Amino acid sequence: GAGIGQSEHITLVSRSRINETLARMQRTGDSILTERVAREAAVREGWAAVVVPSIAIFDSTYVITARILDPASGAELTTRTVRARSKREIIDAIDELARSVRREFGESALSVMRRSSPLPQVTTASLDALEQYAAGSRAWDAGRMNDARTLWEGALKLDSTFALAHLALGRYRYWVNNGPAGDRHFERVLANADRITDRERMWATAQMASARGNWQQAAADYRAYLSRYPAFPTAWLNLGNTLMRDGRPREALAAYDEFMKLDSTSGSALINVATSYSMLAVYDTSVMFYRKAFAVRPEWETWFNINHEYGMTLARHNRFDEARAVFQRMLDRPNASDQARGHRSMALLDLLMGRPR
């Protein structure tokens, strides 16, 4: 392994990192990393390849082989074999094998291989459940909340003890104003808390407080999490969102600034920065960030309450014609509920302009 790792194109995964992954797979009892388990670990983490070594004896000759596999398909990318005539020659033979892998595979194939995206680093024994959970999280981030719910429910059908899938569904239930159903999922999170990592427990604690609207507690929980895991951008984003909802826009902007250092392309962060500036009555800057967000996510200009908040920010900046044009986009939508939101926004704009009739 050390010999292979000398290539500038290859980064070996440490045993401690592998052990962390096995723990989330709930396979801490496995003393031997089998080919199947290694491939699943690589798929979860987005690692590019799995090296499977073997040694056999034929007529007093040791035959040492390294098979390099694609983690997802199990397809054999290449095989390298060396021979040693005695035990004393085995170390030299392994060095030769490592050089062969570096030269003929590492510097060519691995340098152009595309790593798959890693799956979320959360605890479940089921890879299929983890993939459904990840797809649900992507759907939620894209604003497809009902699709996210369906995927998370599918994850729980595969692993009913999947704590963070219960956490996600609990948050969804609170989002649709069904707190009792959300609490039932949160109870399952707590019931399975001994199965998950300390990091997951800290995250779940903050997320549950946030879903329940306990903003001050949630902010404290996110700060505690970030004191240990400061490089996790979503935590900075959630801290900013929590502070914004608690009416603390200046502190929220400081959290968003930390988030932007790690991820400068998030449409949701740009929207919430715009909202924070609007709360501070810095309307020109708010409009600038709204437009940056719409450049990333154009569909958000007519998404739920964002259209209304953007238009009212323009109106408070005395840009009434622009605000009316923004609300008109909702009236032009085919969906009746979107049109209703547009009429509400137009009515509030007229009230703001002193035209109650």
N, C-alpha and C positions, 0 to 999 in steps of 0.2 A: 504494500500500500504506500509506504513512504517513497519507494522508488517511482511509482506512478505519479505521485503528487509533486514530483520535481518539475513536471511540465508546467509551463506558464499558461497552458490552455486548460488545465485540469485543476479543479479544487476538490479535494477529498472532504467528505463529511466526517466530522469528529464522532467518536463513539458516544460522547456525552449528548451530542445533538440527536444521534440515533436513539439513545435511551429515552430522551424527552418525547420523541415521536412515538416510540413503542408504548410509552405510558399513556399517551392520548389514544392509542389504538387498543388500550387495555390488554396489552400483551407483555407486561413487565415480568411475568413468570417465565418467558421464553429465554432459555440460556443460549440457544443457538439461533442465529439469524438465518432462517431458511430463505431459499430463492423466492418463494411466494410472498413471504412477509416483507422481504427486502424490496420487492417490486411494489407492493402496496404502499410501503413507507415512501418510496420515491415518487409515486403518483401523488400522494398527499402533499408532499413538500415541493414538488416541481423540480426534483433532481433529474439530471439529463440521462443518466445511464446507471446500470447496475453491473458490477463486476462479480462474476461467480467463479471462484477458484476451485480446482480439484487436483488431487494427486493420486496416482495409481502406480503399481509395480508390475512390470512385465519382464520376465527373464532377468531379474536382478537390476533392471533399469527403472529409475523413477521417472514417470511421465507427468509433468506439471502443466496444467491447462488453465487459461483464463478465458471464459466466455463473457462477452460484453453484450448486454441485453437492453432493448428498449423497454422501459418500465411498464408502459400502458399495454402494449400488445404482447410482450414477451418475445418478440422477434429477435433473433440473434444478429447483432450488428457486425460482429467479427469474432474470431477465435484465434488465440495464439497459444502455441504449445512449445515447450522446451523439454530436454531430457537431461538427467543426471545419472552417471554410472555408479554413484555411491552416495551414502548419506553426507559425506564430506563435501560433495559437489552441489548439494541442494541449494545452499544459500547463493552460490554463484549463479546457479541456474535461474533462481527467482529474480536475481538482479537482471539477468539477460532477458527474462520475460517482461519485466517492468520496462526496460529500454525498448523492447519490441512494441509494447502497447503504446508507449509515449511517441515513438517514431512513426509507426505505421497507422495508428488510430488516433492518438491524442492530438498530435499536431495537425492532422488533416480533418478527420471526420468530426471530432468533438469541437473543433474551433468553429465549425459552421452549423452545428446542431442547434436547434431552437429549443430552449427549455420550455416545458409546459408551465402554465401559471400555477402557483401553489394553491392548495385548498386552505380554507380557514384552519388555524391551529387550535382545534377544539376537540374535546374528548368524545369519541364514540367508537365502538368496535366494528361498526358497519361502514365500509367505504361507500356503498351506494347511498346510505343515509347522509353521509357527509357531503356527497355530491349534490343531493337534493337540497340540503341545507344551504350550500354555497349558491346554488341556482336561485333559491328563494331570496337570499340576501341581495343578489344582483337585481332581481325583479323589484325588490323593495327600493333599492337605490335608484332604479329607473322610474319610480312612481307607479309601478304595477302592483299595488298592494294586495289585491285579491289573488293574483297569480302567486305572489309570495306566500300567502296563507296556504294555498293548495300544496305548494312544494314543501313547506314546513310540516304540514300534516302528513304528507307522504313520507318525510324523513322519520316521523314518530311511528308510523306504521312499521317501519323497518327496525327501529330501535326505540322502544317506548321509554327507555331511561335516558335518552339524549337530552341532557339538561339544557344546553343552549338552544335547542329547537323549541323546548318548552318556553324558554325565556323569550324567544322571538315571537312565538304565538301569543304569549301573555302581553307583549308590547302591542301586537296587532289588535288584540281584544280591547285594550285600553284606547287605542287609536279610534276604534269604532264605538267608543263610549259604552263598552260592556265590561266595566271593572270587575264584577263578580267572576265572570269567565276568565278574565285576565289573572285574577288572584288564584284561581284553581291551577292554572299553569305555573304560576310563581311558586305555589306550594310544592309542585313536582320538582321544580328547580332545587328548592331547599331539601327535599327528600333525597335527592341524588347528589347533594353537595359533597359527600365524601368520595364520590367517584371522579370528581373533576380536579383540575389543578388549582393552586392558590390564585394564579392569575385569572382563571375563569371565574372563580368565586368573587374576587374583587370586582371584576367587570359586571357580573350579574347583580351584585349589590347596588352598584351605581345605576345600572339600567332600570332596575325595579323601582328605585326611588324616583328616577326621572319619569317613568311611565305614570307613576301615581301623583305626579305634580309636586313632589316634595323637593322643590328646587334647591333650597339651601343644603339639605342633606345630600342631594345628588351632586351638587358642586363640590362638597367636601369629599365625597367618595371618589369623584373623578380626579381631584387633586391628589388624593392618596394613591390612586392607581398610577398617575403620571409621575409621582415621586419615585416609583420603581420601574416604570416602563415609559420613559419620556419620548421615545422614538416612535410611538404608535399614533399616527396622525388622527385616526378616528376618535381617540380619546380627547385630543385637543378640540376637535370639531364639536363633540358632544358637550364638553365643558363650556365652550362658547355658546352653544344653543341653550344650555341650562341657565347660564348667567343672563343671557338676553331675555329669556322667559321670566326670570326673576326680577326684571327691571333694572339690570346692572349693565347697560350697553358699553360703558367704557372698559369694564373688566372683560366683557365678552370680546371686544375688539382686540384686546391683548392676547386672549386665547386663540382667536382666529389668526392673528399674526404668527403665532407659533405653528399653527396648522399649515399656513401658507409656506412656511420654510420647508415643510416636508412634502406638501402637495399643493402646487399653485394653480391647478387646473380644475378644481372642484366647483361645479356649478352651484351646488347647495351651499357651500361656504360663501361664495360670492353673493348669493341671495341674502344670506343672513348678515353678512357685513353691510349690505345695503340697508337692511332693516334696522341694524344697530345705528347707523348714521342717521336714518330717518327719525329714530327715537330721540336722537340728540339734536334734531332740527337742523342738521347739516345736509340740506336737501340736494344741493348740487353734487356733492360727493356720493350721496346715496344713489342718485340717478345714474351716475357714472358706473357704479358697481352693478346696478341692475342690468345695464346694457352689456357690461362684461359677462355677466351670467347668461344673458340671452344669446350672446355670441357662442357660448359653449353649449347651451341647451335651449335652442329656439322655441321648442314646444312649451317651455315654462311660462312664456308670456301670456298664455291662455290656460294656465293650469290652476284650478281651484282658486285659492285666495291670493295667489301671487299677482294675478292681473289687477285685482282691486288694490292691493297694497302699493304696487308700482304706480298705478294711475293716481292714487290719492297723494303719493309723494310728489308727483308732478303738480298736482293741484295746489298743494301747500306751498309749492315754489312759485305759485301764481302762473303756472303754465297750463291754463284751463283747456285750451284747444287741444293740446297734446294729450291731456288726460282723457278728454272725451273720445279722441281717436283710439286710445288704448281700450276703453270700455266698449267701443263699437265692435272691436274684434270678438268680444264675447257674444254680442248680439248676432254676429254673422256665423256663429257656430251652429251645427245642425242639432246639437243636443239641447233639449228643453231646459235641463237644469243649468247648463252653461248660460243660456239666454236669460234665465231668471237671475243669475248672478250679475249679468251685465245690466239688467234693468235696475237691480238694487244699487249697483255702483253709480249708474247715471242719476238715480234719485238722490243719493247722498252727495253727489257732485253739485246738483242743483241747490240742495240745502246749504252746502258750503258757500255757494255763490250768492246766497240770499234770495233764492227763487223757490219758496216753499210750494207754490201752486204747481 
